[in-house]
Amino acid sequence: METLAQLSHSQPVLGVRERSELVNTCVKSVFSLPSVQAMQEKDEDKAEVIQTLYHQTVDALQRLLNALFVEDPTPAGLKSILEPLGPWMNSEKAHERARAVKSNVSLLNHMLLSLPFFMSSGFSALGLLLGRLVLRIGDPDEDIGREALDGIIILYTILELQKRAREKEETNKKELYESNKRYLGPYNPVSPCQNILRVIAEFGDFLGPQQVKDLLLAALEGLKGGSEALGKDSGEMMQLASEVTLSSVLEWYRHRALEVIPEIMQAIYVQLSHIQEPRAREVALLPVSLLASSFMTEVVVALLMCPLPLDSNGAEMWRQLILRKPSCDVRDLLDLLLTSLKEKPVTKKGRASIVPLAAASGLCELLSVNSCVGRVRRIYPQLLLALLIQVHYHINLSLPGRVTSHKDSKKDAQPSVFVPVCWMVKVVKTLLLKMGCSYEAAFLEEQGGWELMGQAENHHRGVSLLARAMVHYSCQELCRILYLLIPLLERGDEKHKITATAFFVELLQMEQVRRIPEEYSLGRMAEGLNHRDPIMKVLCIRGLVILARRTEKTAKVQALLPSMVKGLKSVDGLLVMEAGRNLKTIFKGQDRKLTDSSVYVEMLQVLLPHFCDSREDVRSSCVNLYGKVVQKLRSPRTQAMEEQLINTLVPLLLTMQESNAKVGRICVKTLFRCSCFMAWELPKRAYSRKPWDNQKRTVAKICKYLVNTHQDSAFTFLSQSLEYAKNSRASLRKFSVMFIGSLVPCMDGIMTEDRLNEVKAALENLRHDPEASVCICAAQAQDNILDSCWRNSWRLPHGNTWVCNPATTHRWSPSCENLPTSHQQRSWIMQALGSWKMSLKQ
C-alpha cells in the first residue's frame, strides 16, 4: 500500500473502475482483520509488535486513500473511494465499523486541510456519506458514535467553506470547524438521536432531491443487520437511529423527494428482501405511508411498477398505505386504482402494459385489510365491471419479463408460470367474497364458471353465469350495476362490449328493468342482432328471449324472430347450440296459425350444417332442435320445406350410424318426425341404429328408395355423402364411403362423366386413409361401382383409367385393375390393407 501510494503520483492516472477495484481490495484486506485485542490474545509474546504493525497497516491504507483522492479530487473520484467503505460501516462487528468510520473521517479531514474541494448540491455521494455517518452516531459503541459525529462536523465545515468561497468570503478553517463543533455537538451518549435530529435539520441547505433519496437509502441499509446479529439492545438502538433519520428527513424535506419517489419505492422493495426482523421491516416501510400522505398519486404509480405477481414484500408495501399512520385517503386511493383498471393492457403501439394487472393486484391486497372493505363497497359495481372487462383483455396476453419472485418460491421447486388472466380472475373472486357474495362464488365454482371466464371462446359464458347467479341470489348491488351498464354497452372496443352485454342481458330478468326506457333494453338487443360479432348476436338473442317472458314484450320479440334466425347463419356450432336453447322458448310460444313457415325453414338451414360437428354436445343439440322445429311445421307443405327436409335425409342417416348412442337415438327421433311430416315410406331398416358393416343390402335398399323417390335430389345426396367422407371422424368417413358405394350404382342413367370422376378421385384418396376400416370400405365401394358399371354397361368417360373393357380395346393388360370385376382376383382387401400400410409409412 505504501508503494501504491507513491505510484499514485505517476502518469497516467488510474481510471474510476481501476481505482474502485484497488480501494475495494485494500480495504477488504485490512478491515477484515480480527480486532487488535483478539490478535494480541492469540500471541501475547508479540502483543506490542502486533499493535505497532497494525497501526502501520491502517496508516498505510489511509495514506493510500488520501493519495488516490489527491490524484482525482473530483466528486466522481471521491465517490469511487467512498463506495467500497459503505458496507463496512454497517458491519455486525464493532471493530470493522470503527475502522470504516475512522477511514471516512480521516479522508474528510484530509480534504478539509489539504485541498480546495468543491462539493455541489448535486453531488450524489453526499447523501450516502451523510446517511451512513448519521446512523453511526447511534452506534452502541460510544467511541464510534463520537467519531461519526466528528466526521459530520468536518463534512459540514467543508460544505460551509465551499458556500462561502462562492460568495467570496474569507474564512479561517480552524475557527469555522470549532464553531461548527460547538453548534452541532457535543456528542450525547445517552440520547444520540438528539444529535441526529440536529444534524439533519442543519444540513437542509445542502440536500437536493438526489441527496434526500440517498440519505433515505443509507438509513434503510442500517436495518439489514437486525437485532439478532448486533444483540437485542444494540439492534434496537440502530433501528431507532434509522427510524429517527427516516421520519425526520421526510418530515422536513418531503417536498424535495417528489421527483425521486419511484426510486425510493424501488429501493424499499429491494431492501425488504434483506430485512427479516418485524420491527425493522416496520421502520423500512415508514417512507411508504409518509410519502403517500402527501403524494399519493406518485406513490401509487410507483407501486404499480412492482414485479408481478406480488410477493410478500410488494403486498406489504400496498397494505402499508392504509395500515400505518399517517394513512392516505382510502377513497382517493380506490379511485386511483379504478382509473388504472379502466386502462387497456395494450398500448396504442401494441406494447403490453402491466398497469391494469398491477392495479388489480394492489386492490386484492387492500381487500385483505378489513377496514378497507367498507370503502370498497362505494365503488363495488364499477370495480366489478372493470375487473371483468380486464379479464377479457388479459386472455392470451403475455407480459414478458414478469416472473415469480424468488423469495416466495421454493429453492428447488420449478417456479410456476404466471398467467395474467388467471390472476385477474382470482381478484374478481376475492372481490366477490369480500363483498359477501359467497353463494355466487360457490355457484361459479360448481359450474366451472371461473375457468370459462378465462377462455377466449367461453368468456361471455363465464360472465353470464356470474350475472345469473347474482340475480338468483338477489345481490343487493344489482340495481346499481344495471344502471351503470346501460351507458357502458355503447363504449369501448369489441371485448369491452361483449363483457358488458353478457352481464347486462342476464339482468333483464330483474323487475327493475320495467323502469328502463325500451330503447335501452329491447332497442339495444334488436340492434345487436345485426352486429358483426356472432357472440354479440347470440347474447342479444338471449336478452330478447328473457324480455319475451314479459307479456308486454312478447309480441315485439316474436316479430324479431326472423332477424334472430338470420343472424345465426355461418356461426360456430357452440354459439348456434347456445342460441338454439334460448330460441326454443320463443318457438314454443309462437301462434301456429300466424307463424310464417319460412322462419322455421331458415332455422332448419342454420342447424343442418352442424350435424357433422366434431363436438358431441353440438351435434346432439342441433339434431334435437331440428326435430322440434320440424314438429312446428304445418301443412300445406311448401317447396322450400320439402327441399330442406329432403336434404336432411343423408346427414341423418349417416350421423345415425355413429357409435354414439345418444346422438343415434336423437337422429332416429328426428328422422321419424321428418318422415311423418313428409309422408315418406322409408325402409324400416332406415330407422335402425345397427351398424351397416354387415347389412349391405339394407344400405342398397335405402339408396334405391332415395333415388327412386327423390331422383331430382340424387346428386345432392351424392354431394352430401362425398362431403361427409371428408369428416375428421373415421366412423363418419367409413359409413359415408359405404353409402357412396351403394348410391352410385342406383344412379344408372343419370350419372355424368364429371360426377363419376369426382367419385373416383374421392375413393382413391380414401384408400390411403389412416384408418384401416375406411381403406377397406373405399376398396369395397370401388369394387361395387365397377361391378355395377359392367353389369349395367354404363357409358364411361373417354380415356378413363379406372375401368377399361378389354373387349373394346382388343388388347391384354397385365394389370388386374383394368380388368372387369368378373375377371379380377378378389384381392381388394389385401390391396386396401397395403394402401393403408403405405399411408402409415408416409
ROMARMAR-285988 format. One record per residue (C-alpha): x, y, z. Coordinates in steps of 0.1 Angstrom, whole numbers. Layout:
BEGIN
SITE     X     Y     Z
SITE     X     Y     Z
...
This chain:
BEGIN
SITE     X     Y     Z
SITE     0     0     0
SITE    29    23     6
SITE    42    15   -29
SITE     8    22   -44
SITE     6    55   -26
SITE    39    65   -42
SITE    28    53   -76
SITE    -3    74   -74
SITE    18   105   -84
SITE    28    88  -118
SITE    11    92  -151
SITE   -13    81  -164
SITE   -37    82  -135
SITE   -60    53  -127
SITE   -95    52  -142
SITE  -126    52  -120
SITE  -131    15  -123
SITE   -95     6  -116
SITE   -94    29   -86
SITE  -126    14   -72
SITE  -112   -22   -75
SITE   -80   -12   -59
SITE   -97     5   -29
SITE  -121   -24   -25
SITE   -92   -50   -24
SITE   -71   -30     0
SITE  -100   -21    23
SITE  -112   -57    25
SITE   -77   -70    33
SITE   -73   -45    62
SITE  -109   -42    76
SITE  -114   -80    77
SITE   -85   -84   102
SITE   -95   -96   137
SITE   -96   -69   163
SITE   -62   -58   178
SITE   -72   -73   212
SITE   -80  -107   196
SITE   -47  -108   177
SITE   -28   -99   209
SITE   -45  -125   229
SITE   -36  -151   204
SITE     1  -143   206
SITE     7  -125   238
SITE    45  -125   235
SITE    43  -103   204
SITE    15   -81   216
SITE    34   -49   212
SITE    48   -58   178
SITE    13   -67   166
SITE    -1   -34   178
SITE    27   -14   160
SITE    23   -34   128
SITE   -15   -30   129
SITE   -12     8   133
SITE    13     9   105
SITE   -10   -11    83
SITE   -41    11    90
SITE   -20    43    84
SITE    -7    29    51
SITE   -42    23    40
SITE   -52    58    50
SITE   -23    73    31
SITE   -32    53     0
SITE   -68    66     2
SITE   -57   102     6
SITE   -32    98   -22
SITE   -59    84   -45
SITE   -82   113   -37
SITE   -54   138   -45
SITE   -49   120   -78
SITE   -85   128   -87
SITE  -100   154   -64
SITE  -135   154   -81
SITE  -169   142   -69
SITE  -165   111   -91
SITE  -131   104   -77
SITE  -143   108   -41
SITE  -173    85   -48
SITE  -150    57   -61
SITE  -133    57   -28
SITE  -163    61    -5
SITE  -184    34   -21
SITE  -162     4   -10
SITE  -162    18    25
SITE  -200    18    28
SITE  -208   -19    35
SITE  -182   -20    63
SITE  -200     9    82
SITE  -229   -14    88
SITE  -209   -45    98
SITE  -221   -67   126
SITE  -186   -64   142
SITE  -178   -33   161
SITE  -141   -32   152
SITE  -149   -33   115
SITE  -174    -5   119
SITE  -149    15   138
SITE  -122    11   111
SITE  -147    22    83
SITE  -158    52   103
SITE  -123    63   110
SITE  -112    59    74
SITE  -142    81    63
SITE  -134   107    89
SITE   -97   107    81
SITE  -104   112    44
SITE  -128   141    51
SITE  -102   157    74
SITE   -76   153    46
SITE  -100   170    22
SITE  -105   199    47
SITE   -68   205    54
SITE   -51   199    20
SITE   -72   209   -10
SITE   -99   232   -20
SITE  -127   207   -30
SITE  -159   218   -44
SITE  -189   197   -34
SITE  -220   209   -51
SITE  -256   201   -40
SITE  -258   178   -70
SITE  -230   155   -57
SITE  -247   122   -53
SITE  -222   108   -27
SITE  -232   135    -2
SITE  -264   118     8
SITE  -249    84    12
SITE  -219    96    32
SITE  -241   118    55
SITE  -266    90    60
SITE  -240    64    69
SITE  -223    87    94
SITE  -256    98   109
SITE  -266    62   116
SITE  -232    56   133
SITE  -240    84   157
SITE  -265    60   172
SITE  -240    31   173
SITE  -239    11   205
SITE  -202    18   207
SITE  -198    53   220
SITE  -164    58   205
SITE  -178    50   171
SITE  -207    75   177
SITE  -183   102   188
SITE  -160    96   157
SITE  -190    97   134
SITE  -203   130   147
SITE  -168   145   143
SITE  -168   134   107
SITE  -202   150   101
SITE  -188   183   117
SITE  -159   181    92
SITE  -182   175    63
SITE  -204   204    73
SITE  -173   226    76
SITE  -163   216    41
SITE  -197   225    27
SITE  -197   258    46
SITE  -163   266    32
SITE  -175   259    -4
SITE  -205   280     1
SITE  -185   310    14
SITE  -160   305   -14
SITE  -187   310   -39
SITE  -198   341   -21
SITE  -161   352   -19
SITE  -159   354    18
SITE  -126   347    35
SITE  -129   322    64
SITE  -105   306    89
SITE  -109   268    85
SITE   -99   261   121
SITE  -122   287   136
SITE  -151   276   114
SITE  -145   240   124
SITE  -145   248   162
SITE  -177   269   157
SITE  -195   240   140
SITE  -183   216   166
SITE  -199   237   193
SITE  -230   242   171
SITE  -236   205   161
SITE  -221   190   193
SITE  -214   178   218
SITE  -220   141   214
SITE  -248   129   236
SITE  -242    92   245
SITE  -274    90   265
SITE  -296   103   237
SITE  -277   102   204
SITE  -310   107   185
SITE  -309   144   196
SITE  -276   147   177
SITE  -292   130   147
SITE  -321   154   146
SITE  -298   184   150
SITE  -276   173   121
SITE  -305   166    97
SITE  -320   199   105
SITE  -288   218    98
SITE  -279   200    66
SITE  -311   211    49
SITE  -294   238    28
SITE  -272   212    11
SITE  -298   185     4
SITE  -313   183   -30
SITE  -337   155   -43
SITE  -309   131   -50
SITE  -293   137   -16
SITE  -326   132     2
SITE  -330    99   -17
SITE  -295    87    -8
SITE  -300    97    28
SITE  -331    76    30
SITE  -313    47    13
SITE  -285    49    38
SITE  -310    47    66
SITE  -325    16    51
SITE  -291     0    48
SITE  -287     3    85
SITE  -317   -20    91
SITE  -302   -50    73
SITE  -283   -65   103
SITE  -313   -69   126
SITE  -313   -72   164
SITE  -301  -108   164
SITE  -268  -100   148
SITE  -260   -70   169
SITE  -277   -81   201
SITE  -311   -71   212
SITE  -302   -37   228
SITE  -278   -27   201
SITE  -302   -37   174
SITE  -330   -17   189
SITE  -306    13   191
SITE  -298    10   154
SITE  -335     6   144
SITE  -343    37   165
SITE  -315    57   147
SITE  -329    46   113
SITE  -364    55   123
SITE  -354    89   135
SITE  -335    95   103
SITE  -362    84    80
SITE  -391   102    98
SITE  -371   135   103
SITE  -359   136    67
SITE  -394   130    53
SITE  -410   154    77
SITE  -387   183    69
SITE  -377   176    33
SITE  -406   156    19
SITE  -414   180    -9
SITE  -378   175   -22
SITE  -384   138   -26
SITE  -413   142   -50
SITE  -393   137   -82
SITE  -374   106   -68
SITE  -404    87   -53
SITE  -402    59   -79
SITE  -365    53   -70
SITE  -373    54   -33
SITE  -401    29   -36
SITE  -379     6   -57
SITE  -351     8   -31
SITE  -375     0    -3
SITE  -388   -31   -22
SITE  -352   -43   -28
SITE  -341   -37     8
SITE  -371   -55    23
SITE  -358   -88     9
SITE  -328   -84    32
SITE  -347   -73    63
SITE  -364  -101    83
SITE  -369   -87   118
SITE  -405   -75   121
SITE  -398   -42   138
SITE  -370   -34   113
SITE  -395   -41    84
SITE  -420   -16   100
SITE  -393    11   101
SITE  -383     3    64
SITE  -419     8    53
SITE  -423    41    70
SITE  -415    62    39
SITE  -444    45    20
SITE  -471    59    43
SITE  -453    92    50
SITE  -449    99    13
SITE  -483    87     3
SITE  -500   111    28
SITE  -487   140     7
SITE  -481   124   -28
SITE  -505    95   -30
SITE  -507    95   -68
SITE  -470    94   -73
SITE  -466    66   -47
SITE  -494    45   -62
SITE  -479    49   -97
SITE  -445    38   -83
SITE  -461     8   -66
SITE  -478    -2   -99
SITE  -443    -9  -112
SITE  -436   -36   -86
SITE  -428   -70  -102
SITE  -458   -93  -107
SITE  -471  -114   -93
SITE  -467   -96   -60
SITE  -445  -113   -34
SITE  -448  -107     3
SITE  -427   -75     1
SITE  -448   -59   -26
SITE  -480   -69    -9
SITE  -468   -54    24
SITE  -460   -21     6
SITE  -496   -19    -7
SITE  -511   -26    27
SITE  -488     0    43
SITE  -508    27    25
SITE  -538    22    49
SITE  -524     2    78
SITE  -499    28    92
SITE  -504    64   102
SITE  -504    88    86
SITE  -525    67    61
SITE  -537    81    28
SITE  -573    88    20
SITE  -588    53    11
SITE  -615    69   -10
SITE  -589    86   -32
SITE  -567    56   -33
SITE  -596    33   -46
SITE  -605    59   -72
SITE  -569    59   -84
SITE  -569    21   -87
SITE  -603    22  -105
SITE  -589    47  -130
SITE  -559    23  -137
SITE  -583    -6  -141
SITE  -601    12  -168
SITE  -569    14  -189
SITE  -563   -11  -217
SITE  -534   -35  -210
SITE  -522   -30  -246
SITE  -510     5  -256
SITE  -516    22  -289
SITE  -482    10  -301
SITE  -491   -26  -294
SITE  -470   -30  -263
SITE  -483   -48  -232
SITE  -489   -27  -201
SITE  -488   -41  -166
SITE  -507   -11  -151
SITE  -542   -27  -150
SITE  -529   -60  -137
SITE  -508   -43  -111
SITE  -538   -22  -100
SITE  -559   -54   -97
SITE  -531   -69   -76
SITE  -529   -38   -54
SITE  -567   -39   -49
SITE  -565   -75   -39
SITE  -540   -66   -11
SITE  -562   -37     1
SITE  -592   -60     3
SITE  -572   -81    28
SITE  -574   -51    52
SITE  -608   -53    69
SITE  -610   -15    74
SITE  -609   -10    37
SITE  -638   -33    28
SITE  -665    -8    37
SITE  -650    19    15
SITE  -647    -6   -14
SITE  -685   -11   -14
SITE  -690    25   -25
SITE  -675    17   -59
SITE  -681   -20   -59
SITE  -702   -20   -92
SITE  -675     0  -111
SITE  -647   -22   -97
SITE  -665   -55  -106
SITE  -673   -44  -142
SITE  -638   -30  -147
SITE  -622   -63  -135
SITE  -645   -84  -157
SITE  -635   -64  -187
SITE  -599   -67  -178
SITE  -603  -105  -176
SITE  -614  -104  -212
SITE  -584   -82  -222
SITE  -559  -104  -204
SITE  -569  -136  -221
SITE  -538  -149  -240
SITE  -519  -118  -230
SITE  -483  -123  -220
SITE  -462   -99  -200
SITE  -425  -105  -208
SITE  -400  -102  -180
SITE  -425  -107  -153
SITE  -417  -139  -133
SITE  -424  -154   -99
SITE  -403  -138   -72
SITE  -375  -160   -59
SITE  -383  -150   -23
SITE  -417  -167   -22
SITE  -408  -197   -42
SITE  -390  -228   -30
SITE  -354  -230   -39
SITE  -355  -264   -56
SITE  -390  -261   -70
SITE  -397  -251  -105
SITE  -413  -216  -104
SITE  -449  -217  -115
SITE  -458  -199  -148
SITE  -476  -166  -141
SITE  -507  -164  -162
SITE  -522  -129  -161
SITE  -558  -138  -169
SITE  -558  -164  -140
SITE  -545  -137  -116
SITE  -572  -113  -128
SITE  -599  -139  -123
SITE  -586  -145   -88
SITE  -590  -108   -80
SITE  -627  -109   -92
SITE  -633  -139   -70
SITE  -617  -121   -40
SITE  -638   -90   -46
SITE  -670  -111   -46
SITE  -661  -129   -14
SITE  -652   -97     4
SITE  -685   -81    -7
SITE  -704  -110     8
SITE  -712  -128   -25
SITE  -701  -162   -13
SITE  -731  -181   -27
SITE  -724  -166   -61
SITE  -687  -175   -60
SITE  -696  -211   -50
SITE  -721  -214   -78
SITE  -695  -204  -103
SITE  -670  -228   -88
SITE  -695  -256   -91
SITE  -705  -247  -127
SITE  -669  -242  -139
SITE  -676  -205  -145
SITE  -642  -193  -134
SITE  -625  -214  -160
SITE  -649  -203  -187
SITE  -643  -167  -178
SITE  -606  -170  -186
SITE  -611  -187  -220
SITE  -614  -167  -252
SITE  -643  -187  -267
SITE  -662  -190  -234
SITE  -656  -157  -216
SITE  -691  -144  -222
SITE  -705  -177  -208
SITE  -685  -172  -176
SITE  -697  -136  -172
SITE  -733  -147  -179
SITE  -731  -174  -153
SITE  -719  -148  -127
SITE  -747  -124  -136
SITE  -772  -152  -135
SITE  -760  -162  -100
SITE  -762  -127   -87
SITE  -798  -124  -100
SITE  -807  -158   -85
SITE  -793  -149   -51
SITE  -807  -113   -52
SITE  -774   -94   -49
SITE  -781   -60   -33
SITE  -759   -42   -57
SITE  -777   -53   -89
SITE  -797   -21   -94
SITE  -765     0   -93
SITE  -748   -24  -117
SITE  -778   -23  -140
SITE  -779    15  -143
SITE  -741    16  -146
SITE  -742    -9  -175
SITE  -766    10  -197
SITE  -740    36  -209
SITE  -712    10  -209
SITE  -729   -10  -237
SITE  -720    16  -263
SITE  -685    23  -251
SITE  -651     7  -257
SITE  -640   -20  -282
SITE  -655   -54  -290
SITE  -642   -71  -259
SITE  -655   -43  -237
SITE  -689   -45  -253
SITE  -691   -83  -252
SITE  -684   -84  -215
SITE  -708   -56  -207
SITE  -736   -71  -228
SITE  -731  -106  -214
SITE  -737   -92  -179
SITE  -765   -69  -190
SITE  -787   -95  -207
SITE  -790  -116  -175
SITE  -800   -85  -155
SITE  -830   -82  -179
SITE  -847  -108  -156
SITE  -849   -81  -129
SITE  -882   -63  -122
SITE  -864   -30  -122
SITE  -859   -34  -160
SITE  -895   -22  -165
SITE  -884    13  -154
SITE  -857    14  -182
SITE  -869    30  -214
SITE  -875     4  -241
SITE  -848    18  -263
SITE  -822     8  -238
SITE  -835   -28  -234
SITE  -854   -41  -264
SITE  -839   -15  -287
SITE  -803   -23  -278
SITE  -810   -61  -281
SITE  -826   -56  -315
SITE  -797   -36  -328
SITE  -773   -63  -316
SITE  -788   -88  -340
SITE  -770   -70  -368
SITE  -737   -69  -350
SITE  -707   -83  -369
SITE  -696  -104  -340
SITE  -716  -137  -337
SITE  -711  -137  -299
SITE  -730  -104  -297
SITE  -758  -118  -318
SITE  -762  -148  -295
SITE  -761  -126  -264
SITE  -788  -103  -279
SITE  -809  -134  -287
SITE  -806  -144  -251
SITE  -816  -109  -240
SITE  -847  -109  -263
SITE  -858  -143  -251
SITE  -856  -131  -215
SITE  -877  -100  -224
SITE  -902  -122  -242
SITE  -912  -136  -208
SITE  -929  -103  -201
SITE  -964  -102  -216
SITE  -960   -66  -229
SITE  -928   -75  -248
SITE  -938  -109  -262
SITE  -953   -98  -295
SITE  -924   -74  -302
SITE  -898  -101  -296
SITE  -916  -126  -317
SITE  -916  -101  -346
SITE  -878  -101  -344
SITE  -876  -139  -348
SITE  -866  -138  -385
SITE  -838  -114  -377
SITE  -826  -137  -348
SITE  -826  -168  -370
SITE  -809  -150  -399
SITE  -781  -138  -377
SITE  -771  -174  -369
SITE  -760  -184  -404
SITE  -724  -193  -407
SITE  -719  -192  -369
SITE  -699  -216  -348
SITE  -717  -247  -336
SITE  -714  -239  -299
SITE  -730  -205  -304
SITE  -758  -220  -325
SITE  -764  -245  -298
SITE  -764  -218  -272
SITE  -788  -196  -292
SITE  -810  -226  -301
SITE  -817  -234  -264
SITE  -829  -199  -260
SITE  -850  -198  -292
SITE  -869  -230  -281
SITE  -888  -207  -257
SITE  -900  -184  -284
SITE  -908  -214  -308
SITE  -930  -229  -281
SITE  -948  -196  -276
SITE  -955  -189  -312
SITE  -990  -189  -325
SITE  -991  -217  -351
SITE -1017  -201  -373
SITE  -999  -168  -376
SITE  -963  -181  -379
SITE  -947  -178  -413
SITE  -931  -212  -421
SITE  -902  -195  -438
SITE  -887  -187  -404
SITE  -888  -224  -394
SITE  -872  -234  -428
SITE  -845  -208  -422
SITE  -838  -222  -388
SITE  -835  -257  -402
SITE  -810  -244  -427
SITE  -790  -229  -398
SITE  -790  -262  -379
SITE  -783  -287  -407
SITE  -745  -279  -412
SITE  -738  -287  -376
SITE  -750  -323  -378
SITE  -714  -333  -386
SITE  -698  -311  -359
SITE  -669  -327  -341
SITE  -684  -319  -307
SITE  -710  -344  -295
SITE  -730  -318  -275
SITE  -733  -296  -306
SITE  -744  -325  -328
SITE  -770  -338  -303
SITE  -783  -304  -295
SITE  -787  -293  -332
SITE  -803  -326  -343
SITE  -827  -325  -314
SITE  -837  -289  -320
SITE  -841  -297  -357
SITE  -867  -323  -349
SITE  -886  -299  -326
SITE  -887  -273  -353
SITE  -900  -299  -378
SITE  -928  -305  -353
SITE  -938  -269  -356
SITE  -942  -272  -394
SITE  -978  -273  -407
SITE  -994  -281  -440
SITE  -996  -272  -467
SITE  -960  -281  -475
SITE  -941  -255  -494
SITE  -914  -263  -519
SITE  -888  -248  -495
SITE  -900  -271  -468
SITE  -898  -302  -489
SITE  -863  -294  -503
SITE  -850  -287  -468
SITE  -863  -319  -453
SITE  -851  -340  -483
SITE  -817  -325  -478
SITE  -818  -338  -442
SITE  -821  -375  -452
SITE  -784  -383  -459
SITE  -770  -363  -429
SITE  -794  -380  -405
SITE  -788  -415  -419
SITE  -750  -411  -417
SITE  -750  -394  -383
SITE  -773  -421  -370
SITE  -746  -448  -378
SITE  -722  -432  -353
SITE  -712  -454  -323
SITE  -726  -426  -301
SITE  -758  -440  -287
SITE  -772  -406  -275
SITE  -767  -389  -309
SITE  -781  -420  -327
SITE  -813  -420  -306
SITE  -819  -383  -313
SITE  -813  -389  -351
SITE  -838  -417  -352
SITE  -864  -395  -335
SITE  -857  -365  -358
SITE  -858  -388  -389
SITE  -892  -402  -378
SITE  -906  -367  -374
SITE  -894  -357  -409
SITE  -909  -389  -423
SITE  -943  -382  -406
SITE  -944  -347  -419
SITE  -933  -356  -455
SITE  -953  -389  -455
SITE  -922  -408  -465
SITE  -923  -446  -466
SITE  -886  -453  -458
SITE  -875  -489  -454
SITE  -880  -500  -418
SITE  -842  -507  -416
SITE  -836  -470  -422
SITE  -846  -463  -386
SITE  -823  -489  -372
SITE  -791  -478  -354
SITE  -774  -511  -361
SITE  -741  -507  -380
SITE  -741  -511  -417
SITE  -710  -532  -418
SITE  -729  -565  -423
SITE  -760  -550  -438
SITE  -750  -541  -474
SITE  -785  -550  -487
SITE  -801  -526  -463
SITE  -778  -498  -475
SITE  -786  -506  -511
SITE  -823  -507  -504
SITE  -822  -473  -487
SITE  -802  -458  -516
SITE  -826  -473  -541
SITE  -856  -458  -523
SITE  -839  -424  -521
SITE  -830  -423  -558
SITE  -864  -436  -570
SITE  -884  -414  -547
SITE  -863  -382  -550
SITE  -845  -386  -583
SITE  -841  -348  -586
SITE  -821  -348  -554
SITE  -799  -377  -562
SITE  -768  -356  -570
SITE  -775  -336  -538
SITE  -773  -369  -519
SITE  -741  -378  -536
SITE  -726  -344  -528
SITE  -736  -346  -492
SITE  -721  -381  -488
SITE  -688  -370  -505
SITE  -686  -341  -481
SITE  -692  -363  -451
SITE  -664  -386  -464
SITE  -640  -357  -456
SITE  -651  -355  -420
SITE  -625  -358  -392
SITE  -643  -387  -375
SITE  -633  -420  -390
SITE  -667  -437  -383
SITE  -684  -410  -403
SITE  -660  -414  -432
SITE  -664  -451  -432
SITE  -702  -451  -434
SITE  -701  -423  -460
SITE  -680  -444  -482
SITE  -703  -474  -478
SITE  -732  -451  -487
SITE  -714  -439  -518
SITE  -707  -474  -529
SITE  -744  -483  -528
SITE  -757  -449  -541
SITE  -737  -446  -573
SITE  -750  -479  -588
SITE  -786  -468  -581
SITE  -780  -437  -603
SITE  -779  -456  -635
SITE  -789  -434  -664
SITE  -784  -401  -647
SITE  -747  -403  -637
SITE  -725  -378  -656
SITE  -688  -381  -665
SITE  -678  -353  -642
SITE  -695  -367  -612
SITE  -682  -401  -618
SITE  -646  -387  -620
SITE  -653  -369  -587
SITE  -664  -401  -570
SITE  -634  -419  -584
SITE  -609  -393  -571
SITE  -626  -393  -537
SITE  -624  -431  -533
SITE  -588  -432  -545
SITE  -579  -408  -518
SITE  -598  -427  -491
SITE  -580  -459  -500
SITE  -550  -442  -484
SITE  -569  -432  -453
SITE  -550  -436  -419
SITE  -580  -456  -406
SITE  -579  -493  -419
SITE  -616  -497  -419
SITE  -620  -467  -442
SITE  -594  -481  -466
SITE  -613  -514  -468
SITE  -647  -497  -473
SITE  -632  -475  -500
SITE  -619  -505  -519
SITE  -653  -523  -515
SITE  -671  -492  -528
SITE  -648  -492  -558
SITE  -655  -528  -564
SITE  -692  -524  -561
SITE  -693  -495  -585
SITE  -671  -513  -611
SITE  -693  -543  -609
SITE  -723  -521  -615
SITE  -706  -504  -644
SITE  -701  -537  -663
SITE  -734  -551  -653
SITE  -753  -520  -665
SITE  -729  -513  -694
SITE  -725  -476  -685
SITE  -710  -453  -710
SITE  -677  -445  -692
SITE  -656  -414  -698
SITE  -631  -415  -726
SITE  -595  -422  -715
SITE  -607  -433  -681
SITE  -581  -454  -663
SITE  -603  -466  -635
SITE  -624  -490  -657
SITE  -612  -504  -691
SITE  -631  -530  -711
SITE  -608  -555  -729
SITE  -635  -563  -754
SITE  -634  -527  -767
SITE  -596  -522  -766
SITE  -588  -557  -780
SITE  -556  -559  -760
SITE  -545  -576  -728
SITE  -534  -556  -698
SITE  -514  -574  -672
SITE  -529  -551  -645
SITE  -559  -566  -628
SITE  -571  -531  -621
SITE  -580  -527  -658
SITE  -600  -560  -659
SITE  -637  -562  -654
SITE  -648  -574  -620
SITE  -658  -608  -632
SITE  -621  -614  -644
SITE  -603  -599  -613
SITE  -589  -619  -585
SITE  -609  -608  -554
SITE  -579  -593  -536
SITE  -593  -559  -528
SITE  -590  -565  -490
SITE  -552  -571  -494
SITE  -550  -540  -517
SITE  -568  -519  -491
SITE  -545  -531  -463
SITE  -515  -525  -485
SITE  -526  -489  -492
SITE  -532  -483  -455
SITE  -498  -496  -446
SITE  -481  -473  -472
SITE  -500  -443  -459
SITE  -488  -450  -424
SITE  -452  -453  -436
SITE  -455  -419  -453
